[in-house]
């Protein structure tokens, strides 16, 4: 049965999904972190510039703008790449400096890493960064304090909490669609979970990264129909430039890491192109700007035991043209 992309018409003429790219190199992923030390990154042949240009050209072909979460390490070594992404009309955002899981850091270490990354990305571009995404979705029940730090540092939104069960990340009972954190310090932060679908009482990931590569593409196509029809919500799609690079150097490691990193690399570009051709997309910043007409209403976190320091407020309505205001740490709105 052929499950590869087919040409078709856009599934929704109105709903605009959110697309994002985590700009990091193939040797910087968490799957290989215990084999490749961060001190040795400079010794590995980098392919991030070429691969990111491939993503940019794909986006240009379909007139799509997205959000690029840059690793600070990449930004400081390739400032011209940061400028190029901004020049092509895409949003710049932060993906940490050293790609360390947040739950492995202290609040002080996390703040320092975030500031280093933000400065490395902002200096070549002159852009103010509104968004943050944790490496390996590592804002979990053990590291919810990071949301307070992000709000204090002036970030407007976060996309780090994956509502799934996973060996490295996840808050399984966290909300599945955009909502607003009211942090323990009194500040607010919008949260954008990556897309999941709920089946038999369990959240399954979809439409992003390795799940977009590994799962049958028929599953992805179904999610793009199911989520808008049932929930009226946009999908939050993500991937990495190295996932469009089947010829990258192979790193020997345990079978699970090898499977997660290398499966279907040769099919990923055609799958991304299918999505760009058949659906409408936008960066996070545009979604927030278009959905700031209504203040969020009070609500409660679905997983109360997982968030002892945060009260979560759902967005009033995340549908296009009827969204919720997201207030930045300084009180201003987008």
C-alpha positions as CSV (number, residue, x, y, z in Angstrom):
1,X,0.0,0.0,0.0
2,X,1.5,3.3,-1.1
3,X,1.4,5.8,1.8
4,X,3.6,8.4,0.4
5,X,2.3,12.0,-0.4
6,X,-0.2,12.5,-3.2
7,X,-1.1,15.7,-4.9
8,X,-4.3,17.2,-3.7
9,X,-6.2,20.3,-2.9
10,X,-5.8,22.2,0.4
11,X,-7.9,20.5,3.1
12,X,-9.0,23.8,4.6
13,X,-9.3,27.1,2.9
14,X,-9.4,29.0,6.2
15,X,-7.5,27.3,8.9
16,X,-3.8,28.1,9.0
17,X,-1.6,25.7,10.8
18,X,1.6,26.6,12.6
19,X,4.9,25.4,11.2
20,X,8.3,25.5,12.9
21,X,11.9,24.4,12.3
22,X,14.3,23.5,15.1
23,X,17.7,24.7,13.6
24,X,20.3,22.3,14.9
25,X,22.9,20.0,13.3
26,X,22.7,16.3,13.0
27,X,25.3,15.6,15.7
28,X,23.6,17.9,18.3
29,X,20.5,15.8,19.0
30,X,19.8,14.3,22.4
31,X,19.8,10.8,21.0
32,X,23.6,11.0,20.5
33,X,24.4,13.3,23.5
34,X,26.0,10.5,25.5
35,X,28.3,9.7,22.6
36,X,29.1,13.1,21.2
37,X,30.3,15.6,23.9
38,X,29.4,19.3,23.4
39,X,33.1,20.1,23.6
40,X,33.6,18.1,20.4
41,X,30.9,19.8,18.3
42,X,33.5,21.9,16.5
43,X,35.2,18.8,15.2
44,X,32.2,17.5,13.4
45,X,31.5,18.5,9.8
46,X,28.6,20.9,9.9
47,X,25.7,20.5,7.5
48,X,23.2,22.9,9.1
49,X,23.6,25.8,6.7
50,X,23.1,23.7,3.6
51,X,20.1,21.9,5.1
52,X,18.5,25.0,6.4
53,X,18.8,26.6,3.0
54,X,17.0,23.6,1.6
55,X,14.1,24.3,4.1
56,X,14.1,28.0,3.1
57,X,13.9,27.1,-0.6
58,X,11.0,24.7,0.1
59,X,9.2,27.4,2.0
60,X,9.8,30.0,-0.7
61,X,8.4,27.6,-3.4
62,X,5.1,27.4,-1.6
63,X,5.1,31.0,-0.2
64,X,5.1,29.7,3.4
65,X,6.5,31.6,6.4
66,X,7.4,29.7,9.6
67,X,9.2,30.0,12.9
68,X,12.8,29.0,13.1
69,X,13.9,28.0,16.6
70,X,17.7,28.5,16.5
71,X,20.2,26.8,18.7
72,X,22.5,29.6,20.0
73,X,25.6,27.5,19.2
74,X,24.5,27.5,15.5
75,X,23.6,31.2,15.5
76,X,26.9,32.4,16.9
77,X,28.9,30.3,14.3
78,X,26.7,31.1,11.3
79,X,25.3,34.6,11.9
80,X,24.7,34.9,8.1
81,X,22.3,32.0,8.3
82,X,20.3,33.8,11.0
83,X,20.2,37.0,8.8
84,X,19.1,35.0,5.8
85,X,16.2,33.3,7.7
86,X,15.0,36.8,8.9
87,X,15.5,38.3,5.4
88,X,13.2,35.7,3.9
89,X,10.4,36.8,6.2
90,X,10.5,34.1,8.8
91,X,10.2,34.4,12.6
92,X,13.3,33.8,14.7
93,X,12.9,32.1,18.1
94,X,15.2,30.5,20.7
95,X,16.0,26.8,21.1
96,X,18.6,27.2,23.9
97,X,22.4,27.5,23.4
98,X,23.8,24.1,24.3
99,X,20.8,21.8,23.7
100,X,20.8,20.5,27.2
101,X,17.6,19.1,28.7
102,X,16.2,21.7,31.1
103,X,15.5,19.2,33.8
104,X,19.3,18.6,34.0
105,X,19.9,22.3,34.8
106,X,19.4,24.6,37.7
107,X,17.3,27.7,37.3
108,X,20.5,29.8,37.2
109,X,22.1,27.6,34.6
110,X,18.9,27.7,32.5
111,X,18.7,31.5,32.7
112,X,22.3,31.9,31.6
113,X,21.9,29.4,28.7
114,X,18.8,31.2,27.6
115,X,20.4,34.6,27.7
116,X,23.4,33.4,25.8
117,X,21.2,31.9,23.1
118,X,18.9,34.9,22.8
119,X,21.9,37.3,22.4
120,X,23.5,35.0,19.8
121,X,20.3,35.0,17.7
122,X,19.3,38.7,18.2
123,X,22.7,40.3,17.5
124,X,23.0,39.3,13.8
125,X,19.3,39.8,13.1
126,X,18.2,42.7,15.3
127,X,15.0,40.9,15.9
128,X,13.3,40.6,19.3
129,X,12.7,37.0,20.1
130,X,9.2,36.2,21.4
131,X,9.3,32.4,21.5
132,X,11.2,29.6,23.2
133,X,11.3,25.8,22.6
134,X,13.2,23.6,25.0
135,X,15.6,20.9,23.7
136,X,13.9,17.5,23.6
137,X,10.6,19.1,24.9
138,X,12.3,19.1,28.3
139,X,9.9,21.3,30.2
140,X,8.3,18.5,32.3
141,X,6.7,18.2,35.7
142,X,10.3,18.4,37.1
143,X,11.1,21.7,35.3
144,X,8.0,23.8,35.2
145,X,10.0,26.5,37.0
146,X,11.5,27.2,33.6
147,X,8.2,28.9,32.6
148,X,8.7,31.5,35.3
149,X,12.2,32.2,34.0
150,X,11.1,32.6,30.4
151,X,8.4,35.0,31.4
152,X,10.8,37.0,33.5
153,X,13.2,37.1,30.6
154,X,10.5,38.7,28.4
155,X,9.4,35.8,26.3
156,X,5.8,35.9,25.1
157,X,5.2,32.2,24.3
158,X,6.7,28.7,24.8
159,X,6.4,25.5,22.8
160,X,8.0,23.0,25.0
161,X,5.4,20.9,26.8
162,X,4.5,17.7,25.0
163,X,1.3,16.1,26.3
164,X,2.6,12.5,25.8
165,X,4.3,9.6,27.6
166,X,7.9,9.5,26.5
167,X,11.2,8.3,28.0
168,X,12.8,11.7,27.7
169,X,10.0,14.2,28.0
170,X,6.3,14.8,28.3
171,X,3.4,15.7,30.7
172,X,0.8,13.2,29.5
173,X,-2.2,15.0,31.0
174,X,-1.2,18.6,30.0
175,X,-3.5,20.4,27.7
176,X,-3.3,19.6,24.0
177,X,-4.1,22.9,22.4
178,X,-2.8,26.5,22.9
179,X,-3.4,27.9,26.3
180,X,-1.9,30.5,28.7
181,X,0.2,29.9,31.7
182,X,-0.2,32.2,34.7
183,X,3.1,31.5,36.4
184,X,3.8,31.6,40.1
185,X,5.5,35.0,39.7
186,X,2.3,36.5,38.4
187,X,3.4,36.8,34.8
188,X,1.8,35.1,31.7
189,X,3.2,32.9,29.0
190,X,1.3,31.4,26.0
191,X,2.0,27.7,25.6
192,X,1.8,25.9,22.2
193,X,1.9,22.1,22.6
194,X,3.0,20.1,19.5
195,X,0.1,18.3,17.9
196,X,-1.3,15.1,19.4
197,X,-4.4,13.0,18.8
198,X,-6.3,11.3,21.6
199,X,-7.2,7.6,20.9
200,X,-8.6,5.2,23.5
201,X,-7.8,7.7,26.3
202,X,-4.1,8.0,25.3
203,X,-2.4,11.0,23.5
204,X,-0.5,10.0,20.4
205,X,2.0,12.3,18.8
206,X,1.7,13.4,15.2
207,X,2.7,15.8,12.5
208,X,6.2,16.5,13.8
209,X,9.8,15.4,13.7
210,X,10.5,11.7,13.9
211,X,6.8,10.9,14.2
212,X,6.2,12.6,10.8
213,X,9.0,10.4,9.4
214,X,8.3,7.1,11.2
215,X,4.5,6.8,11.2
216,X,2.7,5.9,8.0
217,X,1.9,9.1,6.1
218,X,-1.7,8.1,5.9
219,X,-1.8,8.7,9.7
220,X,-0.4,12.2,9.2
221,X,-3.0,13.0,6.5
222,X,-5.8,11.8,8.8
223,X,-4.6,14.0,11.6
224,X,-4.7,17.0,9.3
225,X,-8.3,16.2,8.6
226,X,-9.3,15.1,12.1
227,X,-8.0,17.9,14.3
228,X,-9.6,20.8,12.4
229,X,-12.9,19.0,12.0
230,X,-13.2,17.8,15.6
231,X,-11.5,20.6,17.5
232,X,-11.3,23.6,15.2
233,X,-7.7,24.0,16.1
234,X,-4.5,24.5,14.0
235,X,-1.8,21.8,14.1
236,X,1.6,22.7,15.5
237,X,4.1,21.1,13.1
238,X,7.8,20.9,13.6
239,X,10.9,19.3,12.1
240,X,14.6,19.7,11.8
241,X,16.8,20.6,8.8
242,X,18.9,17.4,9.3
243,X,15.7,15.4,8.7
244,X,15.9,16.5,5.0
245,X,19.4,15.2,4.7
246,X,19.6,11.4,4.0
247,X,23.3,11.6,3.2
248,X,24.4,13.0,6.6
249,X,27.3,11.1,8.3
250,X,26.1,8.0,10.2
251,X,26.8,7.9,13.9
252,X,27.0,4.5,15.5
253,X,24.9,4.2,18.6
254,X,22.3,2.0,20.2
255,X,19.5,0.6,18.1
256,X,16.7,2.8,19.5
257,X,18.7,6.0,18.8
258,X,19.6,4.8,15.3
259,X,15.9,4.1,14.6
260,X,14.7,7.4,15.9
261,X,17.2,9.4,14.0
262,X,17.6,7.7,10.6
263,X,14.3,6.1,9.8
264,X,12.7,7.5,6.5
265,X,15.1,10.4,6.0
266,X,14.8,9.9,2.3
267,X,11.0,10.3,2.5
268,X,10.9,13.4,4.7
269,X,11.4,16.1,2.1
270,X,8.5,14.7,0.0
271,X,6.3,14.6,3.1
272,X,7.1,18.1,4.0
273,X,6.5,19.3,0.5
274,X,3.1,17.5,0.4
275,X,2.1,19.4,3.6
276,X,3.3,22.7,2.2
277,X,1.4,22.1,-1.0
278,X,-1.9,21.0,0.5
279,X,-2.3,23.2,3.7
280,X,-1.8,26.7,4.8
281,X,0.8,27.6,7.4
282,X,2.0,30.5,9.5
283,X,4.6,31.3,12.2
284,X,3.7,31.5,15.9
285,X,4.0,35.2,15.9
286,X,1.3,35.6,13.2
287,X,-1.1,33.3,15.0
288,X,-0.7,35.4,18.2
289,X,-1.2,38.6,16.3
290,X,-4.3,37.4,14.6
291,X,-5.8,36.0,17.9
292,X,-5.4,38.8,20.3
293,X,-9.0,40.0,20.3
294,X,-10.2,38.4,23.5
295,X,-8.7,37.9,26.9
296,X,-8.4,34.3,28.1
297,X,-10.9,33.0,30.5
298,X,-10.1,31.2,33.7
299,X,-9.4,27.5,33.7
300,X,-7.6,24.7,35.4
301,X,-4.7,22.4,34.4
302,X,-5.9,19.0,33.4
303,X,-2.9,17.4,35.1
304,X,-3.0,19.2,38.5
305,X,-0.4,17.1,40.2
306,X,2.1,17.8,37.4
307,X,2.1,21.6,37.8
308,X,2.4,22.6,41.4
309,X,3.8,26.0,40.6
310,X,1.7,27.0,37.6
311,X,-2.0,27.8,37.1
312,X,-3.0,27.2,33.5
313,X,-5.5,29.3,31.7
314,X,-6.9,28.0,28.4
315,X,-7.2,30.4,25.5
316,X,-10.8,31.6,25.1
317,X,-10.9,30.3,21.5
318,X,-8.0,29.4,19.3
319,X,-9.9,29.3,16.1
320,X,-8.9,31.8,13.4
321,X,-10.5,35.2,13.9
322,X,-11.7,34.4,17.4
323,X,-8.6,34.0,19.5
324,X,-7.2,35.1,22.8
325,X,-4.9,37.9,23.8
326,X,-1.4,36.9,24.9
327,X,0.1,39.4,27.3
328,X,3.9,39.7,27.4
329,X,5.9,39.9,30.6
330,X,6.0,43.7,30.4
331,X,2.2,43.9,30.0
332,X,2.1,44.8,26.3
333,X,0.2,42.9,23.8
334,X,1.3,41.7,20.3
